[in-house]
Amino acid sequence: MSKDTQGAFKRWEMTSFGDERPSSLAARIQAEERAAAAAASASAAAAPHVPPAQAAPAMQFPTAAELEALREGARAEGYAEGLEEGRAAGRAEAYEAGRQEVAAEMETLRAMAASFSGAVTAADETIAADVLDLALHLARSMVRTAFTVRPELIIPIVREAIDYLPVLQQPAILALNPDDVEIVRAALSDELDKGGWRVVADPQIGRGGCKVDTASNQIDAQAAARWERLTHALGKNVEWLG
C-alpha cells in the first residue's frame, strides 16, 4: 500500500459504532445542544432586529364637556361666517344704493344745468331785445333833435337820394321841408341845376327828409320812412312818431 492511499484510511476503534454508553451518549447530547445553541446564536445575529409589536392604545371617546366645547366652537364659527357674509352683503347693497343715489343726483344736476343754460340764453335774448329797444328809442330822440340843431344834415340825405337814380327822366322834382330848401339850394345848387332838378317846398315833409319824384321812379327819403325801414330790418316796430 502506497503512502498516498494510506492517508485515506482511518484507524478503526470500537467506539466508532453504536457507542451507547451513558457517558458517551451524554457527551454527544451536550455537543449537539452546544451546536444548536451556536447555530441559533449565529442565526439571530444574522437576522435583522425587529422591535416587538406595541399594543394599540385604547380608543378614548370625548367627554360631555369636550362635546359641548366642540358644539360651541362650531356655532361661533358659523355665526362669524354668517356675520361676515351679512356685512359683505350689506356693504354691497349700500354701495349699489349709493351709486344709484349719486346717479340720480347727477341727472338732477344735469337737468338743472340744462335748464339754467336755457334760462341764461332766454335772459340774454330778452336783455338784448330790451337793449335794442332802448337804443332805438334813444336814436329816434337824437335824430329828431339833430335835424333841429344841425339842419345841414339834410345835405347827404338829398345827395344820396338824387344819386340813387342812374338815369334821370324829366320831370324831376325834389320836395323838401320849407326850412330845408335854402340850405339845400346853397349847398347843391350846381348839381341840381345840372341834373335838371326842380326844388319844391312841401310843408308835409318833416325836417331832415325829402321826396324824389320822376317820370319813372319815386323815392321816399323822409325821416319817418327811413326810420321804419331801419326798425323793420332789426325786427322791431318802433314808430317814428311814437
C-alpha positions in Angstrom: 0.0 0.0 0.0 1.3 3.4 -1.0 1.7 6.5 1.2 -1.0 8.3 -0.8 -3.6 5.7 -0.1 -2.6 5.3 3.5 -4.0 8.8 4.4 -7.4 7.9 3.2 -8.0 5.3 5.8 -8.6 5.8 9.5 -7.9 3.6 12.3 -11.0 1.7 13.4 -11.8 1.8 17.0 -14.5 0.1 19.0 -16.2 3.4 19.9 -16.9 4.2 16.2 -20.1 2.1 16.1 -23.0 2.3 18.3 -21.4 3.5 21.5 -24.4 3.6 23.7 -22.7 4.0 26.9 -24.2 6.6 29.2 -21.1 8.7 29.4 -20.7 8.7 25.6 -24.4 9.5 25.0 -24.5 12.4 27.4 -21.4 13.9 25.9 -22.9 13.6 22.4 -26.2 15.2 23.5 -24.3 18.1 25.1 -22.3 18.5 21.9 -25.4 18.6 19.8 -27.1 21.1 22.2 -24.0 23.3 22.1 -24.0 23.1 18.3 -27.7 24.0 18.1 -27.2 26.9 20.5 -24.3 28.2 18.4 -26.4 27.9 15.3 -29.3 29.7 16.9 -27.0 32.5 18.1 -25.4 32.9 14.6 -28.9 33.0 13.0 -30.1 35.5 15.5 -27.1 37.7 14.9 -27.5 37.5 11.2 -31.3 38.3 11.2 -32.4 42.0 11.3 -33.6 43.3 14.6 -37.4 43.5 14.7 -38.8 45.5 17.6 -41.6 43.9 19.4 -45.1 44.9 18.4 -46.6 47.5 20.6 -50.1 47.1 21.7 -52.7 49.5 20.1 -53.8 52.3 22.5 -57.2 52.0 23.8 -59.8 54.3 22.0 -60.8 57.3 24.1 -64.2 59.0 23.5 -64.7 62.8 24.0 -66.4 63.8 27.3 -69.6 65.8 27.5 -67.7 68.9 28.2 -65.5 68.4 25.2 -68.6 67.7 23.0 -70.2 70.9 24.3 -67.0 72.9 23.6 -67.0 71.5 20.0 -70.6 72.5 19.5 -69.9 76.0 20.9 -66.9 76.4 18.6 -68.9 75.3 15.6 -71.7 77.6 16.5 -69.3 80.6 17.0 -67.6 79.8 13.7 -70.9 79.6 11.9 -72.1 82.9 13.5 -68.8 84.6 12.5 -69.1 83.4 8.9 -72.8 84.5 8.7 -71.9 87.8 10.2 -69.2 88.4 7.7 -71.4 87.4 4.8 -74.1 89.7 6.1 -71.7 92.5 6.4 -70.4 91.9 2.8 -74.0 91.8 1.5 -74.8 95.0 3.4 -71.8 96.8 2.0 -72.7 95.7 -1.5 -76.3 96.8 -1.1 -75.2 100.1 0.5 -72.7 100.7 -2.4 -75.4 100.0 -5.0 -77.9 102.2 -3.3 -75.2 105.0 -3.0 -74.3 104.6 -6.7 -77.9 104.9 -7.7 -78.5 107.9 -5.5 -75.4 109.6 -6.9 -76.5 108.8 -10.5 -79.9 110.3 -9.7 -78.3 113.4 -8.2 -76.1 113.8 -11.2 -79.1 113.5 -13.5 -80.8 116.2 -11.5 -77.8 118.5 -11.7 -77.5 117.9 -15.4 -81.2 118.8 -15.8 -80.7 121.9 -13.7 -77.6 122.9 -15.7 -79.6 122.5 -18.9 -82.5 124.5 -17.5 -80.1 127.2 -16.2 -78.4 127.4 -19.6 -81.7 127.7 -21.3 -82.8 130.4 -18.8 -79.5 132.3 -19.4 -80.0 132.1 -23.1 -83.5 133.4 -22.8 -82.4 136.1 -20.5 -79.6 137.1 -22.9 -82.2 137.3 -25.7 -84.6 139.3 -23.5 -81.8 141.6 -22.4 -80.6 142.0 -26.0 -84.1 142.8 -27.2 -84.6 145.3 -24.4 -81.2 146.9 -25.0 -82.1 147.2 -28.7 -85.4 148.8 -28.0 -83.8 151.3 -25.7 -81.1 152.1 -28.3 -83.8 152.7 -30.9 -85.8 155.0 -28.7 -82.6 156.9 -27.9 -81.6 157.1 -31.5 -85.0 158.3 -32.5 -84.9 161.1 -30.0 -81.4 162.0 -31.0 -82.2 162.1 -34.8 -85.2 164.3 -34.2 -83.2 166.7 -32.2 -80.2 166.5 -34.6 -82.1 168.0 -37.6 -83.1 170.9 -35.5 -79.7 171.5 -34.0 -77.8 170.7 -37.2 -80.0 171.3 -40.2 -77.1 170.8 -42.6 -77.5 167.0 -42.0 -80.2 167.2 -44.8 -77.4 167.6 -47.4 -76.0 164.0 -47.5 -79.6 162.6 -47.5 -80.6 164.6 -50.6 -77.3 163.8 -52.4 -77.9 160.1 -51.7 -81.4 160.3 -53.0 -80.6 162.0 -56.3 -77.6 159.8 -56.9 -79.6 156.7 -56.4 -81.2 157.2 -59.9 -78.8 156.1 -62.6 -80.8 157.7 -65.4 -82.8 160.8 -64.7 -86.1 161.2 -66.6 -87.8 164.5 -66.7 -89.7 165.9 -65.0 -87.5 165.5 -61.8 -88.9 167.0 -58.7 -87.2 167.3 -55.3 -89.6 168.0 -52.5 -88.2 169.4 -49.2 -89.4 170.9 -46.0 -89.7 174.7 -46.4 -87.0 175.2 -43.7 -84.6 173.0 -45.6 -85.0 174.4 -49.1 -82.5 177.3 -48.8 -79.9 175.0 -47.1 -80.1 172.5 -50.0 -80.0 175.2 -52.7 -76.9 176.8 -51.1 -75.0 173.5 -50.9 -76.2 171.6 -54.1 -77.3 174.3 -56.5 -74.8 173.3 -59.2 -75.7 169.6 -59.1 -79.4 170.3 -59.0 -79.2 172.7 -62.0 -77.0 170.3 -64.0 -79.4 167.4 -63.4 -82.5 169.5 -64.2 -84.0 169.2 -60.8 -86.9 171.4 -59.7 -86.9 172.1 -55.9 -90.3 172.3 -54.3 -91.2 173.3 -50.8 -93.7 170.8 -49.1 -94.8 171.6 -45.6 -96.0 167.9 -45.2 -92.4 166.7 -45.3 -90.6 166.8 -42.0 -87.3 168.4 -41.5 -84.3 166.3 -42.4 -86.2 164.4 -45.2 -87.1 164.7 -48.8 -89.0 163.0 -51.6 -87.8 162.4 -55.2 -90.4 162.1 -57.9 -89.5 161.5 -61.6 -91.4 160.1 -64.6 -90.4 156.5 -63.7 -89.3 156.5 -60.0 -90.4 157.7 -56.6 -88.1 157.7 -53.6 -89.3 158.5 -50.1 -86.3 159.7 -48.1 -88.3 161.2 -45.3 -87.1 160.6 -41.8 -90.2 158.6 -40.8 -89.8 156.3 -43.9 -86.1 155.7 -43.4 -86.7 155.0 -39.7 -89.4 152.5 -40.5 -87.1 150.6 -42.9 -84.4 150.6 -40.2 -86.5 149.2 -37.4 -88.1 146.5 -39.7 -84.6 145.4 -40.6 -83.8 145.0 -36.9 -87.0 143.1 -36.3 -88.6 145.9 -34.3 -91.6 148.1 -34.7 -90.7 151.4 -33.1 -92.8 154.2 -34.6 -91.1 157.4 -35.6 -93.9 159.5 -34.1 -94.3 157.2 -31.1 
